[in-house]
């Protein structure tokens, strides 16, 4: 296999370039640099390791455990961790079986009542309600002897129950900064973080929020170059230092899904959820891929962390926000 660029490797393995850089930062994979440039390249060993990470993530193995598994030459700790995850799955499967049993009882009793032309008081079946309320809902269901197609199908089943919410964002005045080049998210983040700290923004606006989006998307420019832009909400009369630029965000309606950083592959799942929704439809920007279709990524609590100057934020939560509108009936 020839050496791959970050764009080629991400497409081959079905992950985003940002996820690849995060895996590299965590030490899960290693890259080299081309002699004639500073671009990352991925050799066959790095790609194979990335594919292993992707499979383990599809099995819902946390990144911290994946790091241990990949470095565990004796494999004893790997065995313990996999057994621990299997035990959790077994408990969830047992809970799912009990849920099915209770649901079946409800159905049988309701069916019998309808045949007798009686009214079945579902919510007054206290014993069944108490049992059901005590259950822990399952996180996942995976068959034994599953192959990659099974895993992907399992993900599809899970994604049908995504916890998507509809949120209206009001208009905001924002401080904006855009960067086009290598690692644009990190470059933008450093500049905006410095602005938050030096301006003491959090003290002036404790409810300040930060939104980001590709500008432009990967693939529009040649090579692996793309851009990213951050918006931080600010008081309307606030004066901004260079290179920050004041802009007006008009707000709007969004379908929102919370993820753990850096699970950006869930953009595809959110898009599918909107496409299949009976009440809402996508309301993408006319600028299209130039600004990620008007989609936003809100880094929750980011302004607070930036204000304190924290270098590491832990796993971090991010809201994926896709613009929508109500369907005309």
GIJOGI-V877171 format. One record per residue. N is the residue number from 1. RES is the residue in one small letter. BURIAL is 1 if it has 16 or more other C-alpha atoms within 10 Angstrom, else 0. D_FIRST is the distance of its C-alpha to the first C-alpha in Angstrom with 2 decimals. Layout:
N|RES|BURIAL|D_FIRST + N|RES|BURIAL|D_FIRST
This chain:
1|x|0|0.00 + 2|x|0|3.80 + 3|x|1|6.56 + 4|x|1|8.48 + 5|x|1|12.26 + 6|x|1|14.59 + 7|x|1|15.50 + 8|x|0|12.11 + 9|x|1|11.44 + 10|x|1|15.06 + 11|x|0|15.02 + 12|x|0|12.16 + 13|x|1|14.11 + 14|x|0|17.51 + 15|x|1|18.90 + 16|x|1|20.53 + 17|x|1|19.58 + 18|x|1|22.79 + 19|x|1|21.80 + 20|x|1|18.59 + 21|x|1|20.89 + 22|x|0|23.38 + 23|x|1|21.05 + 24|x|0|20.16 + 25|x|0|23.91 + 26|x|0|24.69 + 27|x|0|22.40 + 28|x|1|20.27 + 29|x|1|16.96 + 30|x|1|16.41 + 31|x|1|14.86 + 32|x|0|15.02 + 33|x|0|16.72 + 34|x|0|15.99 + 35|x|0|18.55 + 36|x|0|20.08 + 37|x|0|20.42 + 38|x|0|20.87 + 39|x|1|18.14 + 40|x|1|15.93 + 41|x|1|12.18 + 42|x|1|9.98 + 43|x|1|7.47 + 44|x|0|5.81 + 45|x|0|9.52 + 46|x|1|11.01 + 47|x|1|9.40 + 48|x|0|10.52 + 49|x|0|13.76 + 50|x|1|14.24 + 51|x|1|14.04 + 52|x|0|16.59 + 53|x|1|18.74 + 54|x|1|18.80 + 55|x|0|19.97 + 56|x|1|22.52 + 57|x|0|23.83 + 58|x|0|24.33 + 59|x|1|26.37 + 60|x|0|28.40 + 61|x|1|27.65 + 62|x|0|28.71 + 63|x|1|26.39 + 64|x|0|28.73 + 65|x|0|28.37 + 66|x|1|24.57 + 67|x|1|24.65 + 68|x|0|26.89 + 69|x|1|24.91 + 70|x|0|21.63 + 71|x|0|23.71 + 72|x|0|26.06 + 73|x|0|25.36 + 74|x|0|28.62 + 75|x|0|27.91 + 76|x|0|31.63 + 77|x|0|31.49 + 78|x|1|28.59 + 79|x|0|30.85 + 80|x|0|33.74 + 81|x|1|31.92 + 82|x|0|30.60 + 83|x|0|34.11 + 84|x|0|35.58 + 85|x|0|33.50 + 86|x|0|34.37 + 87|x|0|38.04 + 88|x|0|37.93 + 89|x|1|36.48 + 90|x|0|39.19 + 91|x|0|41.83 + 92|x|1|40.54 + 93|x|1|40.44 + 94|x|0|43.99 + 95|x|1|45.06 + 96|x|1|43.54 + 97|x|0|45.46 + 98|x|0|48.64 + 99|x|1|48.11 + 100|x|0|47.74 + 101|x|0|50.90 + 102|x|1|52.91 + 103|x|0|51.73 + 104|x|0|52.73 + 105|x|0|56.15 + 106|x|1|56.60 + 107|x|0|55.73 + 108|x|0|58.07 + 109|x|0|60.93 + 110|x|1|60.51 + 111|x|0|60.40 + 112|x|0|63.52 + 113|x|0|65.32 + 114|x|0|64.64 + 115|x|0|66.02 + 116|x|0|69.13 + 117|x|0|69.28 + 118|x|0|69.10 + 119|x|0|67.29 + 120|x|0|64.69 + 121|x|0|64.65 + 122|x|0|60.98 + 123|x|0|61.05 + 124|x|0|64.14 + 125|x|0|62.49 + 126|x|0|62.39 + 127|x|0|61.07 + 128|x|0|57.98 + 129|x|0|57.41 + 130|x|0|57.63 + 131|x|0|55.13 + 132|x|1|52.64 + 133|x|0|53.04 + 134|x|0|52.28 + 135|x|0|48.86 + 136|x|0|45.54 + 137|x|0|43.30 + 138|x|1|39.96 + 139|x|0|36.79 + 140|x|1|34.52 + 141|x|1|34.65 + 142|x|0|31.83 + 143|x|0|32.40 + 144|x|0|31.93 + 145|x|0|29.05 + 146|x|0|27.28 + 147|x|0|23.84 + 148|x|0|21.63 + 149|x|0|23.81 + 150|x|0|26.86 + 151|x|1|25.70 + 152|x|0|25.15 + 153|x|0|28.53 + 154|x|1|30.11 + 155|x|1|29.01 + 156|x|0|30.57 + 157|x|0|33.79 + 158|x|0|33.92 + 159|x|0|33.26 + 160|x|0|36.28 + 161|x|0|38.47 + 162|x|0|37.05 + 163|x|0|39.75 + 164|x|1|39.88 + 165|x|0|43.03 + 166|x|1|44.60 + 167|x|0|45.61 + 168|x|0|47.62 + 169|x|0|46.91 + 170|x|0|49.96 + 171|x|0|49.90 + 172|x|1|48.91 + 173|x|1|49.22 + 174|x|1|45.95 + 175|x|1|44.72 + 176|x|1|41.44 + 177|x|1|38.72 + 178|x|1|35.58 + 179|x|1|32.72 + 180|x|1|29.90 + 181|x|0|27.05 + 182|x|0|24.58 + 183|x|1|25.26 + 184|x|1|28.26 + 185|x|1|29.38 + 186|x|0|29.86 + 187|x|1|31.54 + 188|x|1|33.88 + 189|x|1|34.63 + 190|x|0|35.80 + 191|x|1|38.13 + 192|x|1|39.59 + 193|x|1|40.05 + 194|x|0|41.97 + 195|x|1|44.10 + 196|x|1|44.93 + 197|x|1|46.05 + 198|x|0|48.01 + 199|x|1|49.73 + 200|x|0|50.47 + 201|x|1|49.46 + 202|x|1|49.53 + 203|x|0|53.18 + 204|x|0|54.06 + 205|x|0|52.11 + 206|x|0|51.26 + 207|x|0|49.89 + 208|x|1|47.35 + 209|x|1|44.02 + 210|x|1|40.61 + 211|x|1|38.44 + 212|x|1|35.11 + 213|x|1|32.91 + 214|x|1|30.09 + 215|x|1|31.75 + 216|x|1|29.96 + 217|x|1|27.20 + 218|x|1|23.48 + 219|x|0|22.51 + 220|x|0|25.94 + 221|x|0|25.35 + 222|x|0|22.64 + 223|x|0|19.56 + 224|x|1|19.47 + 225|x|1|23.23 + 226|x|1|25.66 + 227|x|1|29.02 + 228|x|1|30.95 + 229|x|1|34.72 + 230|x|1|36.97 + 231|x|1|40.53 + 232|x|1|43.05 + 233|x|1|46.39 + 234|x|1|49.33 + 235|x|0|53.13 + 236|x|0|54.06 + 237|x|0|56.09 + 238|x|0|53.63 + 239|x|0|53.00 + 240|x|0|49.42 + 241|x|0|48.21 + 242|x|0|45.54 + 243|x|0|42.69 + 244|x|1|43.54 + 245|x|0|44.78 + 246|x|1|47.20 + 247|x|1|46.39 + 248|x|0|47.95 + 249|x|0|46.01 + 250|x|0|47.98 + 251|x|0|46.66 + 252|x|0|46.32 + 253|x|1|45.38 + 254|x|1|42.02 + 255|x|1|40.30 + 256|x|1|39.12 + 257|x|1|36.75 + 258|x|1|36.49 + 259|x|1|33.17 + 260|x|0|32.13 + 261|x|1|29.93 + 262|x|1|27.00 + 263|x|1|26.87 + 264|x|1|26.64 + 265|x|0|24.99 + 266|x|1|28.66 + 267|x|1|29.24 + 268|x|0|28.07 + 269|x|1|30.58 + 270|x|1|33.36 + 271|x|1|32.82 + 272|x|0|33.09 + 273|x|1|36.20 + 274|x|1|37.85 + 275|x|0|36.99 + 276|x|0|38.69 + 277|x|0|41.60 + 278|x|0|45.02 + 279|x|0|46.71 + 280|x|1|44.26 + 281|x|1|41.81 + 282|x|1|39.33 + 283|x|1|41.04 + 284|x|1|38.22 + 285|x|0|39.11 + 286|x|0|39.57 + 287|x|0|37.19 + 288|x|0|34.34 + 289|x|1|30.90 + 290|x|1|32.51 + 291|x|1|33.90 + 292|x|1|31.84 + 293|x|1|34.54 + 294|x|1|37.08 + 295|x|1|35.35 + 296|x|1|35.93 + 297|x|1|34.63 + 298|x|1|37.57 + 299|x|1|36.89 + 300|x|1|39.80 + 301|x|1|42.04 + 302|x|1|39.93 + 303|x|1|43.01 + 304|x|1|44.73 + 305|x|1|41.87 + 306|x|1|41.58 + 307|x|1|45.36 + 308|x|0|45.23 + 309|x|0|42.40 + 310|x|0|40.30 + 311|x|0|36.91 + 312|x|0|35.35 + 313|x|0|36.39 + 314|x|0|34.91 + 315|x|0|32.85 + 316|x|0|34.79 + 317|x|1|35.77 + 318|x|1|34.99 + 319|x|1|36.68 + 320|x|1|34.59 + 321|x|1|37.19 + 322|x|1|37.00 + 323|x|1|40.05 + 324|x|1|42.11 + 325|x|1|45.52 + 326|x|0|47.83 + 327|x|0|47.68 + 328|x|0|50.82 + 329|x|0|52.75
